[in-house]
Amino acid sequence: MSFDATKWAWAQIRAGSLPFRARLVLLTLTDRYNDDYKRCNPGIACLSNDTGMHRETVMEAIKQLEASNIISVTRKCGAGSSYKFVGFNYKNQSANTDQSENADQSIDTDRKQSADADHLSPENQSANIDQSVNSDPDRSTITDSNQSVNTDTNQEIESINKTNKLGSKKATSASSDELGRSFAEFYHVYPKKKAKKEAETAWRKLKPDEMLFAEIMSGLEREIKSHDWLKENGKYIPHPASWLNGKRWEDEINSSPSATDASGPTSSCFLGIAGLI
């Protein structure tokens, strides 16, 4: 939690006309901001739990904050989103200032030492020269030690590069595993189990992050309850690959049956009664 970040959030709220849900999400984000690491990356589930709002409501509030240029969101495949507060002072200069002050102090110390050496008496200067001459036989030892240090440094750099490559491969593998798990959850819910391989290919092409996954599952839930998917035992449900490639989760769903379908049985019933009369 950061007092400065929360104070900044209240200033944004008082300066604008944000909806209540956007205000609550903004305060929750600043509450989750880590002042030590300058990071803010809570998951949608975490924000939903903190605010007591549904996932879709939280995501809508985040979009409103983005549209108002109050936050910026970095979305990563297979990982949670990262949030930045637009216009907030992250105090990154403090560490740099301390380093520059230390560097200036070391430079001043070197300058004082060199100035003191210039003011030495001739006897002391000659003594220093003699010491430097006496140290000449040890130059080979110094050179060897420098070479060994450089060799060790190069080996350490190579080891770090190998570790980074292995880390990137593991991250890629973890991302692939996340996509596999999220697709399995989607395919389990999808009512028509057809062309699974093509569906998984379409899923990996989309690379849904946490927010997009929530949108897809929410749209699928609406489709499952729609009249078009319920009629004639699901005859008109598309294959999952076609549904994903067409981004059909963005469709506007008409859950009520059409007027023609509703009036058909009723009309025939009235005709039958009229015939009997």
N, C-alpha and C positions, 0 to 999 in steps of 0.2 A: 504494500500500500504506500502511496506517496501523497503527502499533504499538498505539495505544490501542484501535482496533477489533478487532485480533487478540486483545489481552489481554481485551477484553470477551467475545469469542466463547469463549475458553477458560473464562471464569467461567460462562457459560451451560452449557457442556458438563459441567463438574464439578458444577454445581448440579442437573442433571436426569438423565434416563435416555434420551437421544436415541439412535436407531439409528445405526449406524456411517455409513450413507450420508448421513443428515441432518447429522451432525457434519462430515463431509468437505465437504459443500456449503456449510455455514455458514462454515467456515474459508476456503474458496475465495472466498466473497462478500466477507468482510472483507479478504482479500488483494487483491481487485479494487476495493476502496473507494478513491476519490480524496479524500484529505484536504484538498486545496486547494479543490476545488469542492463538497465535501460531497455527492458523487454516487456511486451504485453501480448501474450498469445494464449488466452483462455479458449477452450473449445466451445462450440455451440451448446453442447449439453451442459457445460459448466455455467454459461451465461443464462441458459434457460432455468437451471436450478436456482441460481442466485436471484433472478428477477421474478420467478414464479410464472413466467409466460411460456407459451408454446414455442417450439423451435421455429416454426414459420413466422411467428410474430417477432421473434428476436432477429431473424434474418431480414425481415422487412425493415425493422428499425435500423439495422446496420446499413442497409441501402440508403435510407433517408439521411443518415449521418454522412455517408459518402457523398451523396448528392449535394448536401449543404457544405461540403468542403471542410468538415470538422475533423474527420478521420480519413486515413488512407489504409487500404487493406491489401496485404500481400498474401495471395492464396497459393498454396503449394500442393502438388499432387501427393496423396498418401500421407499428408501431415496437416496439423492444425494451421489456421490462419494466424498471421501476425498483424498487429494493429499499430499504427502511428498516429499521434495526435498532431494535426496540422497547426503550426504556429506555437507549439509548446516548446519551452526552452529546456533541453535535455541536459544542460550543464556539462557538456562534453569538454569544455575548455578548461575545467579545473585540473584534470590530470595532465593536460598538455602544459598548463602554466607551471605546475610543480616541476615537470621534467625540464622545461626551459630554464627555471630558476636554478635547478641543480647544475645544469650545463653551464650557465653563466658563472656560478660559483667556482666550478672546476677550472674554467678558463681564467678567472681572476687569480686563482691560486697559482696556476702555471706562470702567469705574467709576473706575479710577485716573486716567485722563485727565480725566474730568469733575470729580473731586475736586481735581486740581491746578489746574484752571481756576477753581474756586471760591475757592482761596486766592491767586489772583493779586492783585497790587497794583492800586489804582484806575487808575494810568497804563496798565498792561498790559491791563486790561479794556477801557479806552477805545480802546486801539490795536486790540484784537480787534474791537470794535464798528465802528471805522472801516473795518477790512478787510472786514467783512461788508457794510457800506453800499456800499463801492466795488465789491463783487461783484454788487450789484443789477442793473446794466446788462447783466450777462452771463446773467441768469436766462433770457432768451428762448433763448439758445444752449443752455443746459443742458436746457431743456424740449424743444427740438427734438431734441437728442441722445437724451433719454429716449424720445421718441416713436419715433425711428428704431430704437432698441434693442428697444422693445416690438414694433414692426412686424416686425423681423427674427426675433424670438422666435416670434411667431405664425406666420410663414411656415415656420419650422423645425418647429414643432409639426405644422402641416398636412402638411409633407413626411414627417414620421415616421409620421403616421396613414396616409398613402397607402402608405408602404412596408410598414406592418404589415398593411394590407388585402391588398396584393399577396402578402405572405409567407403570409398565411392561405390565400389562393387556391391558391398553389403547394403548400402543405402538403396541402390537400384533394385537389389533383390528384395529388400523390405518393402519398397514401393510396389513391386510386382505382386508380392504376397498380399498387401493391403487391397490392391485391385481385385485379386482373386477372391478374397473374402467378401468384399462388398458386392461383387458380381454374384457370388453364391447366394447371398441374402436376397438380392434382387430377383434372381431366377427362381428361388424357392417361393417367392410371393406371386410371381407372374402366373396367371391362370393357364396359359397355353404353353406347354412344354414342347416347342418345335424349334429345330435348327439351333441347338444350343451352341455349337462351335461358332456359327456366324454371329450369334448374339454376344458371345464373349469377345469376339473380335471388335464388334461395334462398341462394347463397353470399354475396352482398353484404348480404343481410339478416342473416346470422350475423356478418359482419365479424370473421372469425377473426384473433386475434393470433398471435404466434409459438407460444405454448404450445398454444392450441386447434388450430392448424393441425397441429401434431405429433400431437395426440391423434386428429384426424380421419384423418390418413394412416396412423397405427398401426392404428386400427380398420378402415380399408379394407383394409389388408394382411391382417388376420385374416379378414375376410369373403371375400376372394378365394380363400383357401385352405380355406374351409369347405366341408363336404359339400353344403349346400343350394345354393351357388352353382356347384359343380362338376357336379352331376348334371344329366342331360338337356341337355347343352350350354348351360348357363347359362339355362335356361328361367325359373327362379324369381328371377333377379336383378332387383331393382326399378330403376325409372328413377332417375337420379342426383338429380333434384329431390326425389322422394319419400324417398329415402334421407337426404338432408340435412335436409329438413323434419321428419322423424321422429327425428332425432338417432340414427340407427341405429348409429353408431360406438360407442355406449355399450352395445350389446347384448352379452350373453354368448354366445359362439360355441361350438357343439358341432361340432368338426371331424371327429369319427368318424361313419360312416354308422349309421343306425338299426338296431336289432336285426332288424326285419322285412326291411329291404333286404339285410342280411347273410345272413339265413337263407333267403331266397327261392330263390336259385340252388342253394344247397347242398341244400335239401330236395328240389327237383325232380331233382337229380342222383342222390341216394340212391334216389328212387322209380324212376328209370330203371334203376338197377342191380338193384333188387329185382325188377323185371319181367323182366329178362333171366335172373335166376336161377330 
